[in-house]
Amino acid sequence: MGQELEVVQALVCVDGRVQGVYYRASAQARAQALGLRGWVRNLPDGRVELRAQGTRARVEALVDWCRKGPPSARVTAVDVDWEPVDPEMPLSFIVLR
């Protein structure tokens, strides 16, 4: 399998003004447009966390989007941890509440 088709998984934590600005819904829409699997949720400390799975290029495209987010967001930091692929990942990209 070529590297461009390699399936990868990333855990992404986004800090800044990212809650109450449609960040989760926008991230879900972007991830779905990229054909990714996974989820996004708010954290109690004000950050947004997402776990995305798909080809490296598509996951990296979502990570790049996360650095800016939707228009009202003010992202100050994005931490990315590459993880082993979880076969139990949701089949689509969902918002966890």
VOSEZA-84376 format. One line per field, with one value per residue: residue number from 0; x, y, z of N, C-alpha, C in turn; residue in three letters. Coordinates in steps of 0.1 Angstrom, whole numbers. Atoms other than C-alpha are relative to their C-alpha. Layout:
seq: c(NUM/...)
n.x: c(X/...)
n.y: c(Y/...)
n.z: c(Z/...)
ca.x: c(X/...)
ca.y: c(Y/...)
ca.z: c(Z/...)
c.x: c(X/...)
c.y: c(Y/...)
c.z: c(Z/...)
type: c(ALA/...)
This chain:
seq: c(0/1/2/3/4/5/6/7/8/9/10/11/12/13/14/15/16/17/18/19/20/21/22/23/24/25/26/27/28/29/30/31/32/33/34/35/36/37/38/39/40/41/42/43/44/45/46/47/48/49/50/51/52/53/54/55/56/57/58/59/60/61/62/63/64/65/66/67/68/69/70/71/72/73/74/75/76/77/78/79/80/81/82/83/84/85/86/87/88/89/90/91/92/93/94/95/96)
n.x: c(8/-8/2/12/12/-2/10/-6/9/-5/7/-2/6/-1/1/3/14/5/13/10/-3/3/-13/2/8/-8/-10/7/3/-12/-5/9/-4/-12/2/-7/7/-4/9/-4/7/-5/-5/4/-9/2/-6/7/-8/6/-8/4/-7/1/-14/-8/2/13/0/-8/9/8/-8/-3/13/1/-8/8/13/10/-3/0/-9/-13/-8/-13/-9/5/-9/4/-6/3/4/3/14/10/10/13/3/13/-1/0/-6/11/-2/3/5)
n.y: c(-12/-12/-9/-9/7/5/-5/-4/-6/-11/-6/-14/-8/-14/-10/-13/-2/11/5/-10/-7/11/7/15/2/-3/10/12/-3/1/14/8/-3/7/14/5/6/-5/-8/-12/-4/-11/4/-9/-11/-10/4/10/12/8/12/2/12/0/-1/-10/-13/-5/-4/-12/-11/-3/-7/-14/-8/-2/-11/-12/3/-8/-14/-7/6/-6/11/-4/11/13/11/12/12/11/12/12/0/7/6/-3/-14/-1/1/-13/-10/-4/-9/6/-10)
n.z: c(0/0/-12/1/-4/-14/-10/-12/-10/-8/-10/1/-10/5/-11/4/0/10/-4/2/13/10/4/2/12/11/1/6/14/7/0/9/14/3/-1/-11/-11/-13/-8/-6/-12/-9/-12/-11/-2/11/12/8/3/11/4/14/6/15/6/-6/6/-5/-14/-1/4/-11/-10/5/-2/-15/-4/1/-4/6/-1/-13/-9/-2/-4/-5/1/5/-3/8/-3/9/-7/8/6/-8/9/-6/2/7/15/5/-9/-9/-11/-13/-10)
ca.x: c(0/14/19/-8/-33/-20/-48/-37/-53/-48/-59/-62/-67/-75/-71/-84/-119/-133/-165/-197/-185/-198/-163/-176/-203/-178/-152/-177/-187/-151/-142/-173/-163/-129/-144/-129/-141/-141/-155/-153/-162/-159/-137/-145/-114/-126/-107/-121/-108/-112/-100/-99/-90/-84/-56/-27/-33/-70/-63/-35/-60/-83/-55/-46/-83/-82/-55/-80/-114/-147/-148/-157/-131/-98/-74/-43/-28/-33/-17/-16/-8/-5/-21/-25/-56/-86/-108/-137/-138/-173/-181/-187/-176/-198/-202/-200/-220)
ca.y: c(0/34/60/82/55/46/49/69/83/115/129/167/191/227/256/291/305/273/266/283/293/262/247/211/214/230/204/176/192/195/159/145/164/148/114/109/87/98/123/157/170/199/194/208/230/249/231/210/175/154/120/115/85/83/87/107/135/139/138/164/185/184/193/223/234/230/256/282/267/285/323/332/309/322/292/297/262/228/197/166/131/103/71/35/30/20/-5/5/41/52/47/84/116/124/151/137/155)
ca.z: c(0/-9/18/3/10/45/71/101/133/151/184/182/210/201/226/224/219/204/224/216/181/162/162/167/140/116/123/117/84/73/84/66/34/37/42/76/105/141/166/181/216/240/270/305/304/273/247/218/212/181/170/132/111/73/48/60/35/46/83/78/59/88/112/90/91/130/132/121/126/118/114/150/166/179/179/201/200/183/197/175/187/161/174/164/142/163/144/167/154/143/106/102/119/149/175/211/238)
c.x: c(9/-3/-12/-13/0/-11/8/-11/7/-9/4/-7/2/-4/-3/-15/-7/-13/-10/1/-3/12/-3/-8/8/10/-6/-3/13/5/-9/4/13/-1/6/-10/4/-10/6/-8/6/6/-3/9/-1/6/-10/10/-7/10/-5/9/-3/14/7/-3/-13/0/9/-8/-9/8/3/-13/-1/8/-7/-14/-10/3/0/10/13/9/14/11/-7/11/-4/9/-4/-2/-1/-14/-9/-11/-14/-5/-14/1/-1/7/-11/4/-4/-5/3)
c.y: c(12/9/9/-6/-6/6/3/6/10/5/15/7/15/9/14/3/-9/-6/11/8/-10/-7/-15/-2/2/-11/-13/2/-2/-14/-8/3/-6/-15/-7/-7/6/8/13/3/12/-7/9/12/10/-3/-9/-11/-8/-11/-3/-11/1/0/11/14/7/4/12/12/5/7/14/9/3/12/14/-1/9/15/6/-6/8/-11/5/-11/-12/-10/-12/-12/-11/-13/-12/1/-8/-5/3/14/0/1/14/9/6/11/-7/11/-5)
c.z: c(0/12/-1/3/14/9/13/9/8/11/0/11/-4/12/-6/2/-10/5/-1/-13/-12/-5/-2/-13/-13/-2/-5/-15/-8/-1/-9/-15/-4/0/12/10/13/8/4/12/7/12/11/2/-11/-13/-8/-3/-11/-3/-15/-6/-15/-6/6/-6/5/14/2/-5/11/11/-4/2/15/5/-1/5/-7/2/14/10/0/5/5/0/-5/3/-7/5/-10/8/-9/-5/9/-9/5/-3/-7/-15/-6/9/8/10/13/9/14)
type: c(MET/GLY/GLN/GLU/LEU/GLU/VAL/VAL/GLN/ALA/LEU/VAL/CYS/VAL/ASP/GLY/ARG/VAL/GLN/GLY/VAL/TYR/TYR/ARG/ALA/SER/ALA/GLN/ALA/ARG/ALA/GLN/ALA/LEU/GLY/LEU/ARG/GLY/TRP/VAL/ARG/ASN/LEU/PRO/ASP/GLY/ARG/VAL/GLU/LEU/ARG/ALA/GLN/GLY/THR/ARG/ALA/ARG/VAL/GLU/ALA/LEU/VAL/ASP/TRP/CYS/ARG/LYS/GLY/PRO/PRO/SER/ALA/ARG/VAL/THR/ALA/VAL/ASP/VAL/ASP/TRP/GLU/PRO/VAL/ASP/PRO/GLU/MET/PRO/LEU/SER/PHE/ILE/VAL/LEU/ARG)
